[in-house]
Amino acid sequence: MSNNDLTPLNPAASGTWLGVMGGGQLGRMFAHAAQQMGFKVAVLEPAKDCPAGHAADHLHSAAYTDKGALAQLASECVAVTTEFENVSAESLAFLAEKAFVAPSTSCVSIAQDRVAEKRFFTACAGKSGVLPAPHREITCAADLDAVADDLLPGILKTVRMGYDGKGQVRVKTREELRAAYDGMQGVACVLEKMLPLAYEISVLSARGADGQSVVYPIAENVHRDGILFTTVVPGPHITQASAEKAQAAALSIIEQMGYVGVLCIEFFVLKDGSLVVNEMAPRPHNSGHYTIDACVTSQFAQQARAMARLPLGDVRQHSPAAMLNILGDVWFEDGADDKTATPREPAWDRILALPGANLHLYGKDTARRARKMGHITFVAPTLEEAQANLRQACRILGIAA
């Protein structure tokens, strides 16, 4: 199947396999959705015991750069995707020689590099109408002297490999900036100006190989320690005008990328109501998990549709939703050391007794603090009811709401 072939796949046909690079929870939920549609799923992941491997029809246990394993995956699958953006671009290019890869190597490469990403967002702004925050690339110590005063206070971020709050430091002064850069051990960084943030939103969109595109309702997010804490949809604070602008910007960006698959773009909404584009994830996203229980088509089913050249699904949200991330912390008493303490199973029976509770555990064998272990999505007739049930779940699990 070439990257230019628009022929839809028959999910029930013999040998119709979809491949995933990565064995985490996103690959697991993708496998569930694709299998529900009739596809077989193969996963390539170094770890033999992994969430996606438990669900997949076939697990290739090998390094992401293993040419032999990549060749097997490409020959087995008619289309391949990735569940994380830091997969080797060379590996994706190798796969693309034999199978349809969505999103493409070029699209993933943009999201792997914060500087390339900001340059792309800036180039898109003429049509999208949204710019990234003021910023400056830092490639050596000498660049620190050229940082403009109005970029401080700011956030210093590594150009590559940062996620869930890792690889970034808030700095207020030049002295803090120098110390933070020294702590990054000389890797390329970007300094972003801190802006008067009101709240954060994410816009989940999808595009097919035929150019059809769709956009989901606006999700409003709260992060703690750089990790997503809650997502509520529809966003309770965003105005209709801002929501429409963010959705239009997302559709413009995904089209200008020539992207195929699910793309999540995070925006900042400033206190004056203006929008700033922050970053994107070339895959289904944590903030889009609510779509499994609250939308006609989940983000994972949407990804399978895009890979298979099938028509994209209906993105209507049928119920207000509030999603709570479950980290490994809830397996331990407050203050307990997760390396020495014996974990205790949370009271899932009490959680499932709450109205509208949908529990998703990822099948990870070991609970660790700050490790994503699952999520709970509450659906209800009103957003207020969903949020109230989420707060009750936090009380049961000992999470400060």
ZIQUIUR-V273800 format. One record per residue. RES is the residue in three letters. PSI is psi as a letter, one per 30 degrees, with the letter a starting at -180 (none if undefined). NEAR is the number of other ideal C-beta (glycine too) atoms within 8 Angstrom. D_LAST is the distance of its C-alpha to the last C-alpha in whole Angstrom. Layout:
# ZIQUIUR-V273800
RES,PSI,NEAR,D_LAST
RES,PSI,NEAR,D_LAST
This chain:
# ZIQUIUR-V273800
MET,j,8,49
SER,l,5,49
ASN,f,7,46
ASN,f,4,49
ASP,k,8,49
LEU,g,7,47
THR,k,6,48
PRO,k,8,46
LEU,k,12,45
ASN,j,6,46
PRO,f,10,43
ALA,f,5,45
ALA,k,7,48
SER,k,3,49
GLY,g,6,47
THR,j,14,45
TRP,k,13,42
LEU,k,17,39
GLY,l,17,38
VAL,k,18,35
MET,j,15,35
GLY,k,15,32
GLY,g,16,31
GLY,a,12,27
GLN,f,11,25
LEU,e,13,26
GLY,e,18,29
ARG,e,15,28
MET,e,14,27
PHE,e,17,30
ALA,e,15,32
HIS,e,10,31
ALA,e,13,31
ALA,e,13,34
GLN,e,12,36
GLN,e,7,35
MET,f,10,37
GLY,f,7,40
PHE,l,12,40
LYS,k,10,40
VAL,k,16,38
ALA,k,16,39
VAL,k,17,36
LEU,k,14,37
GLU,k,13,35
PRO,e,7,37
ALA,k,8,34
LYS,f,6,36
ASP,j,5,33
CYS,l,13,30
PRO,e,13,28
ALA,e,20,30
GLY,e,14,33
HIS,e,8,32
ALA,f,12,32
ALA,l,13,35
ASP,f,8,39
HIS,k,10,40
LEU,k,12,39
HIS,j,11,40
SER,j,8,39
ALA,l,9,41
ALA,l,6,40
TYR,f,11,39
THR,g,8,42
ASP,j,8,44
LYS,e,7,47
GLY,e,7,48
ALA,e,11,45
LEU,e,13,44
ALA,e,10,48
GLN,e,9,47
LEU,e,16,44
ALA,e,14,45
SER,f,7,48
GLU,e,9,46
CYS,k,12,44
VAL,f,11,45
ALA,k,14,42
VAL,k,16,39
THR,a,16,36
THR,k,14,33
GLU,f,14,29
PHE,k,10,29
GLU,f,10,30
ASN,g,7,32
VAL,k,12,35
SER,k,7,38
ALA,e,10,40
GLU,e,7,43
SER,e,12,42
LEU,e,15,41
ALA,e,9,44
PHE,e,11,46
LEU,e,15,44
ALA,f,12,45
GLU,f,6,49
LYS,f,7,49
ALA,l,13,46
PHE,k,12,44
VAL,k,13,41
ALA,k,12,38
PRO,l,13,36
SER,l,13,39
THR,e,10,40
SER,e,6,40
CYS,e,12,37
VAL,e,15,35
SER,e,10,37
ILE,e,12,36
ALA,f,12,32
GLN,f,10,33
ASP,j,10,34
ARG,e,12,32
VAL,e,10,35
ALA,e,10,37
GLU,e,13,33
LYS,e,11,34
ARG,e,8,37
PHE,e,10,37
PHE,e,14,34
THR,e,9,37
ALA,e,8,40
CYS,f,11,38
ALA,f,10,37
GLY,e,5,40
LYS,e,7,39
SER,f,13,35
GLY,g,8,35
VAL,k,12,32
LEU,l,8,33
PRO,l,11,30
ALA,l,10,29
PRO,k,7,32
HIS,l,11,33
ARG,k,11,36
GLU,k,10,37
ILE,j,13,37
THR,f,6,40
CYS,l,6,41
ALA,e,6,41
ALA,f,6,44
ASP,f,11,41
LEU,e,11,39
ASP,f,5,42
ALA,g,7,42
VAL,k,13,38
ALA,k,6,38
ASP,e,5,37
ASP,g,6,35
LEU,f,12,33
LEU,k,12,31
PRO,l,8,28
GLY,a,12,27
ILE,k,10,26
LEU,k,15,29
LYS,k,12,28
THR,k,12,31
VAL,e,11,33
ARG,l,10,32
MET,g,7,30
GLY,k,9,26
TYR,l,7,23
ASP,h,7,20
GLY,f,8,20
LYS,l,8,23
GLY,g,8,26
GLN,k,11,25
VAL,k,8,25
ARG,k,9,24
VAL,k,13,27
LYS,e,6,28
THR,l,8,32
ARG,e,8,35
GLU,e,6,35
GLU,e,9,31
LEU,e,15,32
ARG,e,10,35
ALA,e,8,34
ALA,e,11,31
TYR,e,12,34
ASP,e,7,36
GLY,f,7,33
MET,f,12,33
GLN,h,5,36
GLY,g,4,38
VAL,l,8,37
ALA,k,10,37
CYS,l,13,34
VAL,k,14,33
LEU,k,15,31
GLU,k,12,29
LYS,k,12,29
MET,k,8,25
LEU,l,8,25
PRO,i,6,23
LEU,k,10,20
ALA,e,8,19
TYR,l,11,17
GLU,k,13,18
ILE,l,14,19
SER,k,15,21
VAL,j,16,24
LEU,k,15,25
SER,l,16,29
ALA,k,17,32
ARG,k,15,36
GLY,l,13,39
ALA,f,8,42
ASP,g,6,44
GLY,f,7,42
GLN,k,8,40
SER,l,12,36
VAL,l,11,33
VAL,k,10,30
TYR,l,13,26
PRO,l,9,24
ILE,k,13,22
ALA,k,16,18
GLU,k,15,16
ASN,k,14,14
VAL,k,10,11
HIS,k,10,12
ARG,k,6,11
ASP,h,6,14
GLY,g,8,16
ILE,k,12,15
LEU,k,11,13
PHE,e,9,10
THR,l,11,10
THR,k,16,13
VAL,k,15,14
VAL,k,15,17
PRO,l,12,19
GLY,k,13,18
PRO,f,7,17
HIS,f,7,18
ILE,k,13,21
THR,l,6,25
GLN,e,5,27
ALA,e,6,29
SER,e,11,27
ALA,e,13,26
GLU,e,8,30
LYS,e,11,30
ALA,e,15,28
GLN,e,12,29
ALA,e,10,33
ALA,e,16,32
ALA,e,13,31
LEU,e,11,34
SER,e,12,36
ILE,e,15,35
ILE,e,13,35
GLU,e,11,38
GLN,f,10,39
MET,f,10,38
GLY,h,7,40
TYR,k,12,37
VAL,k,11,37
GLY,a,14,34
VAL,k,14,30
LEU,k,18,29
CYS,k,15,26
ILE,k,14,26
GLU,k,15,23
PHE,l,15,23
PHE,k,11,22
VAL,j,14,22
LEU,l,12,23
LYS,f,6,23
ASP,g,5,27
GLY,f,8,26
SER,l,6,28
LEU,k,12,27
VAL,k,12,27
VAL,k,14,27
ASN,d,10,26
GLU,l,9,26
MET,l,10,27
ALA,k,10,27
PRO,i,13,30
ARG,l,16,29
PRO,l,12,26
HIS,l,11,22
ASN,e,9,19
SER,f,14,18
GLY,g,14,21
HIS,f,13,20
TYR,f,15,19
THR,f,15,23
ILE,e,13,23
ASP,f,9,22
ALA,f,13,22
CYS,l,13,25
VAL,e,7,29
THR,k,11,29
SER,l,10,27
GLN,f,15,27
PHE,e,14,28
ALA,e,13,31
GLN,e,16,32
GLN,e,16,32
ALA,e,15,35
ARG,e,15,37
ALA,e,17,37
MET,e,14,38
ALA,g,14,41
ARG,g,12,42
LEU,l,10,41
PRO,k,7,40
LEU,l,13,36
GLY,l,10,34
ASP,k,6,33
VAL,g,14,29
ARG,k,6,29
GLN,k,13,25
HIS,f,6,26
SER,k,11,22
PRO,k,15,19
ALA,k,16,17
ALA,k,16,13
MET,k,16,13
LEU,k,14,10
ASN,k,11,12
ILE,j,12,13
LEU,l,11,14
GLY,f,14,16
ASP,e,9,14
VAL,f,11,13
TRP,f,11,17
PHE,k,13,17
GLU,l,6,17
ASP,k,5,15
GLY,f,3,18
ALA,k,7,20
ASP,j,5,22
ASP,f,13,22
LYS,f,4,26
THR,f,4,27
ALA,l,9,24
THR,k,3,25
PRO,l,9,22
ARG,k,7,21
GLU,k,6,20
PRO,l,10,17
ALA,i,8,17
TRP,f,8,18
ASP,e,6,20
ARG,e,8,17
ILE,e,14,15
LEU,f,8,18
ALA,f,6,19
LEU,k,11,16
PRO,k,7,18
GLY,g,11,18
ALA,k,12,17
ASN,j,10,19
LEU,k,9,18
HIS,j,11,20
LEU,k,7,20
TYR,g,11,23
GLY,g,8,25
LYS,k,9,25
ASP,f,4,27
THR,k,6,25
ALA,k,10,21
ARG,k,7,20
ARG,k,8,17
ALA,g,9,16
ARG,k,10,19
LYS,j,11,18
MET,f,12,18
GLY,a,10,17
HIS,l,11,15
ILE,k,14,14
THR,k,15,15
PHE,k,18,15
VAL,k,11,18
ALA,l,13,19
PRO,f,5,22
THR,l,7,19
LEU,e,12,16
GLU,e,7,15
GLU,e,12,15
ALA,e,17,14
GLN,e,11,10
ALA,e,8,10
ASN,e,15,11
LEU,e,15,9
ARG,e,9,6
GLN,e,9,9
ALA,e,15,9
CYS,e,11,6
ARG,e,9,8
ILE,e,10,11
LEU,f,11,10
GLY,g,6,9
ILE,k,10,6
ALA,j,3,4
ALA,none,6,0
